[in-house]
Amino acid sequence: MYGQKEGVDKMQKPPKIGRPLKNDTKRDKRLEIRLTDAEYNLIQETADALEQSRADTIVQAVEQLKESL
């Protein structure tokens, strides 16, 4: 069988493939928003400056905003 090694139980699940999770936390929720070019560029430039993803940048900004309430 394809990918089957000798002596391996057929009922074993294959190892998970893909990108490792950051901080052992899976992000499985999606949020779609509409932005102007200026807003999109602001987020992208900020993420680039912080050397992190846009999602991490937005989450960090929201956390800081919540702390200021």
Secondary structure, 3 states (H helix, E strand, C coil): CCCCCCCCCCCCCCCCCCCCCHHHCCCCCCCCCCCCHHHHHHHHHHHHHHCCCHHHHHHHHHHHHHHCC
